[in-house]
Amino acid sequence: MVDIKSLTIEGLTEYIKELGQSPFRAKQIYEWIHVHLARDFDEMTNIPKALREILKKECTLNTLKIERLQISKLDGTRKYLFRLEDGNFIESVFMSYKHGNSVCISSQVGCRMGCRFCASTLDGLVRSLTPSEMLDQIYSISLDTGSRVSNVVVMGIGEPLDNYDNLVSFVRMLSDEKGLNISQRNITVSTCGIVPNILKLAGEDLKITLALSLHAVTDEKRKLLMPVADAYSISELTDACKKYFDMTGRRISFEYALLADKNDTDEDADGLSSIAKSVGAHVNLIPVNPVRERDHRRSSKDRIVAFKNKLEKNGINVTIRRELGSDIDGACGQLRRRVKSEGAN
């Protein structure tokens, strides 16, 4: 079966021509899928019925099913658990801000990166998501909320740069003027630091924001928190970040989860300041969500503020991530893991 939602307009045009159809039908179908967000081929009313029947027989129109939805009573944040066609689950989050609506999506089912404070990686990697499965998280949420999405963050379950080709295809399709046309400048991709793929991404001529999950300022501490640090040192990471900025002109963002007594001392703040200055990075401090299966605790509010103040004193551009949906399953992977343990089917 052809995964038609994963086809670029060029790929779809070639496929339609192979079916002996006029190329303009590809433009119509692409618009139905990526602008009107059609969930069924029969919605495509200006496509001849005979062609629709062929598409039904030969293609899959990947659509996610909402398995569970949690809505925060505090701020309206919506956390979705989606069931994929093969029965696997992923999570996405819809957040409303004054500047627009943002969706955080998953890029894989599970994750093999093994970060010690993350629930997404507890059961390892099942598989990577297709471009259609990444896109349909946004499409499904847009349809469910009736709201336009203006910002997308690939920071949910999975390591995006471990799903490199599908990620790049997803970004190009999401920002395509023939589709939702979300500006690449409003797309953020998070990575734990796969150096070769950071450098590869720099050559793709994309205008996205790259967010590096740093979380520690020495190789020794980082290895205790993030197994990827065994493969790539902080020195290698900073070199890759400098090259990324030089090639793209896009400033890197550092994600830094504050863990009590692990990485939140004044000495850590000074080390982070030094690394951030070396690459001109913005720092986003994250009050980490507790994960039941992990023993890490979030830093106290006073410590978080003191850490931020120290960074600012050192001349670093820093923000504390706004906490949304704190009354629902906050940490990435928690809802998926809980539903799996309940034996949802």
C-alpha positions as CSV (number, residue, x, y, z in Angstrom):
1,M,0.0,0.0,0.0
2,V,1.2,3.5,-0.9
3,D,1.4,5.9,2.1
4,I,-0.1,8.7,0.1
5,K,0.1,11.3,2.9
6,S,3.9,10.8,3.1
7,L,4.3,11.7,-0.6
8,T,5.6,15.1,-1.5
9,I,3.8,17.0,-4.2
10,E,6.5,15.8,-6.6
11,G,6.2,12.2,-5.5
12,L,2.4,12.3,-5.7
13,T,2.5,13.8,-9.2
14,E,4.8,10.9,-10.3
15,Y,2.5,8.4,-8.7
16,I,-0.6,9.8,-10.3
17,K,1.1,9.9,-13.7
18,E,1.9,6.2,-13.2
19,L,-1.8,5.5,-12.8
20,G,-2.3,7.1,-16.2
21,Q,-4.0,10.2,-14.7
22,S,-3.5,13.9,-15.4
23,P,-0.9,15.5,-13.2
24,F,-3.3,18.2,-12.1
25,R,-5.2,15.5,-10.2
26,A,-2.1,15.3,-7.9
27,K,-2.4,18.9,-7.0
28,Q,-6.1,18.4,-6.2
29,I,-5.4,15.3,-4.0
30,Y,-2.5,17.0,-2.3
31,E,-4.7,20.0,-1.4
32,W,-7.4,17.7,0.0
33,I,-4.9,15.9,2.2
34,H,-2.7,18.8,3.4
35,V,-5.0,21.8,3.3
36,H,-8.5,20.5,3.8
37,L,-7.2,17.7,6.0
38,A,-9.4,15.0,4.4
39,R,-9.7,11.9,6.5
40,D,-11.2,9.7,3.7
41,F,-10.9,9.5,-0.1
42,D,-14.6,10.0,-0.5
43,E,-14.3,13.5,0.9
44,M,-12.4,14.4,-2.3
45,T,-15.5,15.4,-4.2
46,N,-13.8,16.9,-7.3
47,I,-11.8,13.6,-7.9
48,P,-13.6,11.2,-10.2
49,K,-15.1,8.2,-8.4
50,A,-13.1,5.7,-10.5
51,L,-9.8,7.3,-9.4
52,R,-11.0,7.4,-5.7
53,E,-11.7,3.7,-5.9
54,I,-8.2,3.1,-7.2
55,L,-6.7,5.2,-4.4
56,K,-8.8,3.3,-1.8
57,K,-7.5,0.0,-3.1
58,E,-3.8,1.0,-3.5
59,C,-3.2,3.6,-0.9
60,T,-3.5,4.2,2.8
61,L,-4.5,7.7,4.1
62,N,-2.8,7.5,7.4
63,T,-5.1,9.0,10.1
64,L,-4.5,8.8,13.8
65,K,-7.2,7.8,16.3
66,I,-7.6,9.7,19.5
67,E,-7.3,7.0,22.2
68,R,-7.4,9.4,25.1
69,L,-7.5,13.1,25.7
70,Q,-6.6,15.0,28.8
71,I,-7.5,18.7,29.2
72,S,-5.9,20.8,31.8
73,K,-8.4,22.6,34.1
74,L,-5.7,25.1,34.8
75,D,-4.8,26.4,31.3
76,G,-6.7,24.4,28.7
77,T,-3.6,22.5,27.6
78,R,-4.6,19.3,25.7
79,K,-2.6,16.1,25.9
80,Y,-3.4,13.6,23.2
81,L,-2.7,9.9,23.2
82,F,-3.0,8.7,19.6
83,R,-3.4,5.2,18.4
84,L,-1.4,4.4,15.2
85,E,-2.7,2.1,12.4
86,D,-0.5,-0.7,13.8
87,G,-1.9,-0.3,17.4
88,N,1.1,1.5,18.8
89,F,0.6,4.7,20.8
90,I,2.2,8.2,20.7
91,E,1.6,11.5,22.5
92,S,1.1,15.0,21.3
93,V,0.3,18.3,23.2
94,F,-1.7,21.3,22.2
95,M,-0.8,24.6,23.9
96,S,-2.4,28.0,23.5
97,Y,-0.3,31.1,23.9
98,K,-1.0,34.8,23.2
99,H,1.3,34.6,20.1
100,G,-0.6,31.6,18.7
101,N,-1.2,27.9,19.1
102,S,1.7,25.4,19.5
103,V,1.7,21.7,19.1
104,C,4.5,19.4,20.4
105,I,4.7,16.2,18.4
106,S,6.4,12.8,18.7
107,S,8.9,11.5,16.1
108,Q,9.2,7.9,17.2
109,V,7.3,5.2,19.1
110,G,9.5,5.0,22.2
111,C,13.1,6.1,22.1
112,R,16.5,4.4,22.4
113,M,18.5,7.3,23.7
114,G,18.1,6.2,27.4
115,C,18.1,9.6,29.1
116,R,17.9,8.9,32.8
117,F,15.1,11.4,33.6
118,C,12.8,10.6,30.7
119,A,9.7,8.4,30.6
120,S,9.8,8.1,26.8
121,T,12.8,5.8,26.7
122,L,11.8,3.4,29.5
123,D,10.6,0.7,27.0
124,G,13.2,1.4,24.3
125,L,12.5,2.1,20.7
126,V,9.7,0.4,18.9
127,R,10.0,2.2,15.5
128,S,10.3,5.6,13.9
129,L,7.2,7.5,12.6
130,T,6.6,8.1,9.0
131,P,6.2,11.7,7.7
132,S,2.4,11.1,7.5
133,E,2.2,10.0,11.1
134,M,4.2,13.1,12.2
135,L,2.0,15.4,10.0
136,D,-1.3,13.8,11.2
137,Q,-0.6,14.7,14.8
138,I,-0.9,18.3,13.8
139,Y,-3.8,17.7,11.4
140,S,-5.8,15.7,13.9
141,I,-5.3,18.3,16.6
142,S,-6.3,21.1,14.2
143,L,-9.5,19.3,13.3
144,D,-10.2,18.4,17.0
145,T,-9.7,22.0,18.3
146,G,-10.9,23.9,15.2
147,S,-7.8,26.1,15.7
148,R,-5.0,26.9,13.4
149,V,-1.6,25.7,14.5
150,S,1.2,28.3,14.1
151,N,4.1,26.8,15.9
152,V,5.3,23.2,15.9
153,V,7.9,21.6,18.3
154,V,9.3,18.2,17.6
155,M,10.1,17.5,21.2
156,G,7.7,14.7,22.2
157,I,8.4,11.0,22.3
158,G,11.6,10.0,20.4
159,E,14.8,11.5,19.1
160,P,14.1,13.4,15.9
161,L,17.6,13.1,14.5
162,D,17.4,9.3,15.0
163,N,14.6,9.5,12.4
164,Y,16.5,11.8,10.1
165,D,15.1,11.3,6.6
166,N,11.4,11.2,7.7
167,L,12.0,14.3,9.9
168,V,13.4,16.4,7.0
169,S,10.6,15.3,4.7
170,F,8.1,16.2,7.4
171,V,9.6,19.7,7.8
172,R,9.5,20.3,4.1
173,M,5.9,19.2,3.7
174,L,4.7,21.1,6.8
175,S,6.2,24.3,5.5
176,D,5.2,23.7,1.9
177,E,3.0,26.6,0.6
178,K,0.8,24.0,-1.1
179,G,0.1,22.5,2.4
180,L,-0.4,24.1,5.8
181,N,2.5,26.5,5.0
182,I,3.7,26.8,8.6
183,S,6.9,28.9,8.5
184,Q,10.1,27.0,9.1
185,R,11.1,29.7,11.5
186,N,8.1,28.5,13.7
187,I,9.3,24.9,13.7
188,T,11.7,23.7,16.5
189,V,13.5,20.4,16.4
190,S,15.0,19.0,19.6
191,T,18.0,16.7,19.8
192,C,20.0,15.1,22.5
193,G,23.0,15.6,20.4
194,I,23.7,13.2,17.5
195,V,26.6,15.2,16.1
196,P,26.8,13.7,12.5
197,N,23.1,14.4,11.9
198,I,23.4,18.0,13.4
199,L,26.0,18.6,10.8
200,K,24.0,16.9,8.1
201,L,20.9,19.0,9.0
202,A,23.0,22.2,8.7
203,G,23.3,21.4,5.0
204,E,19.6,21.0,4.3
205,D,18.9,24.7,3.8
206,L,16.2,24.8,6.4
207,K,15.3,27.8,8.6
208,I,14.1,25.8,11.6
209,T,15.3,26.3,15.2
210,L,17.5,23.6,16.6
211,A,17.2,22.9,20.3
212,L,20.0,20.9,21.9
213,S,19.2,19.0,25.1
214,L,22.3,19.7,27.1
215,H,21.3,19.1,30.7
216,A,24.9,19.0,32.1
217,V,28.1,21.1,31.6
218,T,30.7,18.4,32.0
219,D,31.1,15.2,30.2
220,E,31.2,13.2,33.5
221,K,27.8,14.6,34.6
222,R,26.3,14.3,31.2
223,K,27.3,10.6,30.9
224,L,25.4,10.0,34.1
225,L,22.2,11.5,32.7
226,M,22.4,10.9,28.9
227,P,24.1,7.8,27.4
228,V,24.5,9.7,24.1
229,A,27.3,11.5,25.9
230,D,29.4,8.3,25.7
231,A,29.5,8.8,21.9
232,Y,29.8,12.6,21.6
233,S,31.6,14.9,24.0
234,I,30.5,18.4,24.9
235,S,33.4,19.8,22.9
236,E,32.2,17.9,19.8
237,L,28.7,19.2,20.5
238,T,29.8,22.8,20.7
239,D,31.9,22.5,17.5
240,A,28.8,21.1,15.7
241,C,26.6,23.9,17.1
242,K,29.1,26.5,15.8
243,K,29.1,25.0,12.4
244,Y,25.3,24.8,12.4
245,F,25.1,28.5,13.2
246,D,27.8,29.4,10.6
247,M,26.0,27.4,7.9
248,T,22.4,28.4,8.7
249,G,22.5,31.7,10.5
250,R,20.0,30.2,13.0
251,R,20.8,30.6,16.7
252,I,20.9,27.4,18.7
253,S,18.8,26.9,21.8
254,F,20.0,24.9,24.8
255,E,17.4,22.9,26.7
256,Y,18.5,22.4,30.3
257,A,16.4,20.3,32.7
258,L,17.1,21.3,36.3
259,L,17.5,18.3,38.6
260,A,17.9,18.8,42.3
261,D,21.5,18.2,43.5
262,K,22.5,16.9,40.0
263,N,23.1,19.9,37.8
264,D,21.7,23.0,39.5
265,T,24.7,24.5,41.4
266,D,26.2,27.9,40.9
267,E,29.2,26.1,39.4
268,D,26.9,24.4,36.9
269,A,25.4,27.8,36.0
270,D,28.9,29.3,35.4
271,G,29.8,26.3,33.2
272,L,26.5,26.6,31.2
273,S,27.2,30.3,30.8
274,S,30.6,29.5,29.3
275,I,29.2,26.9,26.9
276,A,26.3,29.1,25.8
277,K,28.5,32.1,25.2
278,S,30.9,30.0,23.0
279,V,28.1,29.3,20.5
280,G,25.8,32.3,21.1
281,A,23.0,30.1,22.4
282,H,19.8,31.0,24.1
283,V,19.2,28.9,27.3
284,N,15.7,27.5,28.1
285,L,15.6,26.2,31.7
286,I,13.1,23.3,32.2
287,P,11.6,22.5,35.6
288,V,11.6,18.8,35.0
289,N,8.4,16.8,35.4
290,P,8.9,13.9,37.9
291,V,8.8,10.4,36.4
292,R,7.5,7.7,38.7
293,E,10.1,5.1,37.5
294,R,13.0,7.5,38.0
295,D,14.6,8.9,41.2
296,H,15.4,12.3,40.0
297,R,13.7,15.3,41.6
298,R,13.1,18.7,40.1
299,S,15.1,21.6,41.6
300,S,13.2,23.9,44.0
301,K,11.6,27.1,42.8
302,D,14.2,29.1,44.7
303,R,17.1,27.2,43.1
304,I,15.6,27.6,39.6
305,V,15.3,31.3,40.1
306,A,18.8,31.6,41.5
307,F,20.2,29.6,38.6
308,K,18.4,31.8,36.1
309,N,19.7,34.9,37.9
310,K,23.2,33.6,37.8
311,L,23.0,33.0,34.0
312,E,21.6,36.5,33.5
313,K,24.4,38.0,35.6
314,N,26.8,36.2,33.3
315,G,25.1,37.8,30.2
316,I,23.2,34.8,29.0
317,N,19.8,35.2,27.3
318,V,17.7,32.8,29.4
319,T,14.1,31.8,29.9
320,I,12.3,29.4,32.2
321,R,9.9,27.2,30.3
322,R,6.3,28.1,31.2
323,E,4.7,25.1,32.8
324,L,1.4,24.2,31.1
325,G,-0.9,21.3,31.9
326,S,0.7,20.6,35.3
327,D,-2.5,18.8,36.4
328,I,-2.3,16.2,33.7
329,D,0.4,13.6,32.8
330,G,3.2,16.1,32.2
331,A,6.3,14.2,31.3
332,C,6.6,12.9,27.7
333,G,5.8,9.2,27.6
334,Q,3.9,9.0,30.9
335,L,0.4,8.8,29.4
336,R,1.5,6.3,26.8
337,R,3.2,4.1,29.4
338,R,0.2,4.3,31.8
339,V,-2.3,3.3,29.1
340,K,-0.1,0.4,28.0
341,S,0.1,-0.8,31.6
342,E,-3.7,-0.7,31.8
343,G,-3.8,-3.0,28.8
344,A,-5.7,-0.6,26.5
345,N,-6.8,-2.1,23.2
